[in-house]
């Protein structure tokens, strides 16, 4: 007799959320899960180096996903809210200057 492990509470929560999402949002959830998986299995610098070696086709596909995401009606509302929060943080002095390092990466100044 074969037994299977019961899903954890976190797994059940993710599945419950996923079942309520429209199909295009499920794809975004899977992309984000893969992003988190990559970060946890590799060092962050190693992950960044891998990202820089994407093919032109992969880059175009990623750009298309972003275009589709940003074309959704809710995207404008979310972007406006993010901009409002950023302005509030800036006015409250809660931001950090960003500099470009010698190797072309962004870092706190």
C-alpha positions in Angstrom: 0.0 0.0 0.0 1.4 3.4 -1.0 0.8 6.4 1.2 1.1 10.0 0.1 2.0 13.0 2.3 -0.8 15.3 3.2 -0.4 18.8 1.8 0.8 21.4 4.3 -1.4 24.3 5.4 0.7 26.6 3.1 0.3 24.3 0.1 -3.5 24.2 0.8 -3.6 28.0 1.0 -1.7 28.4 -2.3 -4.0 25.9 -4.1 -7.1 27.6 -2.6 -5.9 30.9 -3.9 -4.9 29.5 -7.3 -8.4 28.0 -7.8 -10.0 31.4 -7.4 -7.7 33.1 -10.0 -8.5 33.6 -13.7 -6.2 31.5 -16.0 -3.8 34.4 -16.9 -3.2 35.1 -13.2 -2.4 31.5 -12.6 0.4 31.8 -15.1 1.7 34.8 -13.2 1.6 32.8 -9.9 3.6 30.0 -11.5 6.1 32.4 -12.9 6.5 34.0 -9.4 6.9 30.5 -7.8 9.6 29.7 -10.3 11.3 33.0 -9.5 11.3 32.1 -5.8 12.4 28.6 -6.5 15.4 29.9 -8.4 16.4 32.3 -5.7 16.2 29.6 -3.0 18.2 27.0 -4.9 21.0 29.3 -6.1 22.8 32.3 -4.7 21.3 35.6 -5.8 24.4 36.6 -7.7 24.4 33.3 -9.5 20.8 33.8 -10.4 21.5 37.3 -11.7 24.3 36.0 -13.9 22.0 33.4 -15.4 19.4 36.0 -16.1 21.9 38.0 -18.1 22.4 35.0 -20.5 18.8 34.9 -21.7 18.3 34.5 -25.4 16.6 37.2 -27.4 13.6 34.9 -27.8 13.3 34.5 -24.0 13.6 38.3 -23.5 10.9 38.9 -26.1 8.6 36.3 -24.4 9.2 38.0 -21.1 8.4 41.4 -22.5 5.2 40.1 -24.0 4.1 38.7 -20.6 4.8 42.2 -19.1 2.9 43.9 -21.9 -0.1 41.6 -21.3 0.0 42.1 -17.6 0.2 45.9 -17.9 -2.6 46.0 -20.5 -5.1 44.7 -17.9 -7.5 47.3 -16.6 -6.4 46.7 -13.0 -2.8 47.4 -13.8 -3.3 51.2 -14.1 -4.9 51.2 -10.6 -2.1 49.2 -9.1 0.7 51.3 -10.8 -1.0 54.5 -9.6 -1.2 53.1 -6.0 2.5 52.1 -6.2 3.4 55.6 -7.5 1.4 57.2 -4.6 3.2 55.1 -2.1 6.6 55.9 -3.6 5.8 59.7 -3.4 4.7 59.3 0.2 7.9 57.4 1.1 10.0 60.1 -0.8 8.3 63.0 1.0 8.7 61.2 4.4 12.5 60.7 3.7 12.1 57.0 3.7 13.9 56.4 0.4 17.5 55.4 -0.5 19.5 56.8 -3.3 20.6 54.2 -5.9 24.0 54.1 -7.6 25.2 52.1 -10.5 28.2 49.9 -9.6 31.3 49.5 -11.8 29.9 46.2 -13.1 26.6 47.9 -14.1 24.4 46.7 -11.2 22.2 48.8 -9.0 23.1 49.3 -5.4 22.2 51.6 -2.5 24.3 54.8 -2.7 
